[in-house]
Amino acid sequence: MEKIFNNTEVAFALKSKNELDRAYWLFKMIQNPTLVKVGTSLTHFALKLHLPVTGLIRSTVFDHFCGGTTERDCLPVVDKMFEKGVSSVLDYSVEGKEDEEHFDDAMEMTLRIIDFAKERKALPYAVFKPTGFGRFELYDKKGAGIAFTEAEQNEWDRVVARFDKVCKKAYENDIEVLVDAEESWMQDAADDLVTSMMQRYNKEKALIFNTLQMYRHDRMAYLKKLHAQAKLEGFFIGQKLVRGAYMEKENERAAQNGYPSPICSSKAATDENYNAAVTYMLANIDMMGVFAGTHNEDSSYMLMRMMKENGIEKGDSRIYFGQLYGMSDNISFNLGEQGYNVAKYLPFGPVREVMPYLIRRAQENTSVAGQTSRELNLISAERERRSQK
């Protein structure tokens, strides 16, 4: 298969010289764990003291990884990317709020995004995190089978109602919904809740999508069990496939609590598990929808090859590739140019309140050295190409 992901002219067509230079220095910094650690501490300190640093943050790391402060603020980015064949998933990335008011606010924001998306082909999905709609500890307790108090049961009923309100509106407006995955010890309850939404709203096609973190060695068994249930009950399965985002936390908790880690034994095992899930879903695409969230070029090529071998059109609505905004433009924009369905997760929200997301993004990039090096090499190649014009 032709290696399309080395084409930096297509990858960075939307980036000006200044934006390309900013990306270069940003990834240079992220490559250095010490700089990330010091920068994170200084940012926390400055925000805590309410120092006037939001302008600096906005013009550097925020603008690289985020679309704007509001959904409407994101429109110029959304429209520019769509002209290049890349859709957007507006992701309200305010994290760590744990009260009923903020849960209702997150739900209302998701409902607004659905309204926003139904008028724009460039926005095929809405997205939310389970803990955006309810307390982490509540999911944990529910998944562990521990009886709720009356107050907790009422609280859980409100979580279920928020899920249902969003999924019902998505169904009525034919907008697909991605529900992100989180830590394993709260995920059982989230899985059950998302499955109940699939049973209700995925009767005609995959509209509600759960997320499988394939660094968990139990996820293939889970997918096959869900498939058997879906065949029996007559509903479609939607799954976003990712490798995973909480590895260190998962391993540490398993060690502290004396149980086997849910994480695959190696990076190679995770890659194998991810590819196995893609293969399984493609083999059963008649009743599944796949959102392949990956920054891995080999996995992307594999999915492209399998689509061709199975006679699946590049633009088949059941299959999307997905990457994060600000990363892997060489995958996203080259796929878009070739006619595949591809979407960027486009975070947005007030600068100060999105900082936990941005800090996590920098830390995750630091721990994946190969990814950061690849980004730098591609950006360097494009800067060199432009300098020779």
Beta strands, then each sheet from edge to edge (+ up, - down):
strand 1: 87-92
strand 2: 125-128
strand 3: 176-179
strand 4: 208-213
strand 5: 237-242
strand 6: 288-293
strand 7: 319-324
strand 8: 342-348
sheet 1: 1+ 8+ 7+ 6+ 5+ 4+ 3+ 2+
end
